[in-house]
Amino acid sequence: MISFIVRMRFAQEDRNEVLEAVRQLATASRQEPGCISYIPHELAGDSSQVMIYEQYRDEAALEAHRASPHFHKYAIGGLFQWMKERSVEDLNALA
């Protein structure tokens, strides 16, 4: 299983567009056969920061996600355009 967290910071004036793109991306991503979990969060006390917890069955499922039309539309064509900062934290499951 592949698990990671993506953290993104956005300008406050882009907040409505960012939240809509995140909602659309989450809804579509959860329908992917290899997606186990896709949970976006807004950081408490910092509405300019979004965190997405993602889990995929395997590397092929992650690649399918990144190649999907919804990823290209809402992530590459949307979120990536508004991001001020981005970091990815890879996770290793313990159990």
N, C-alpha and C positions, 0 to 999 in steps of 0.2 A: 504494500500500500504506500502511496506517496501522499504526504501531508505537508502543508506549508501555510504560512500567514503572509499576506501581502498588506503592507501599510502604505497609504497614500495621503498626501496633504494637498488640499485645494484652497483656492481663494474663496472667501465667504460669498462673494458675488456670483460664483458659479455653483453654489450649493444646490439649488433646485434642479439644475441640469444634471449634476453629478448624482444626486439621489435617484432621479428617474433612470439614468443609465445603469446604475447599480441594481435597481429593482428589475429592470428588463434583463440584464445579464444574469442575475441570480435565478430568475424564473426559467430562462432558457437553459442555463447550465445544469440545473437540477434535473432536467429531462434527459440529459445525456446518459447512455447506458453505463458508462464507466465512472460517472461521478457518484461518489459516496456521500459527500457533504459539501455544501457551498453556502456559507453563512456570513453575510456582510454585517458589520457592526459600525456604529458611530462611537467614537471614544467619548466616554462620559466626561463632561466638562470641556470638551474640545470638538466642536461641531465641524471644524475644518479638516478633521482627520477621519479617514475611513479605513477599517481593517476588514479583510476578508479571510476567513478560515476555509481552506479548501482541502478536500481529500479525493483522491482518484484511485481506482483499482490498481493501475500499473502505469508504466511510462507511455504505453500506447494510448491509454485513455486520456492522459494529460496532453499528449500530442494532438489527439482528436479534438480536445477542447480548444486548444490554441489555434487549430485550423478551422474551427467552426465559423459559419457566417455571423452568428451572434457575438462571438468574441471579436471578430474583425470590426463589426459595426459598433458595439457598445464599449469595448475596451480600447482597441487600437484607434478607432475613429472618434471616440468620445473621451473616455477617462484619461487616456494617455495624452490627449491634447490639453486637458485642463490641469493635469498634475503639476505641482510645484516640487514635490519630493516623492520618492518611491523606494521602498526597501522590501526585500523578501527574506523570510526566515524559514529555512528548511527544518522540518521536525522529524525526529525518530521516535516511533511508538515504542513504549516500554513493555506493553503487555498485549 
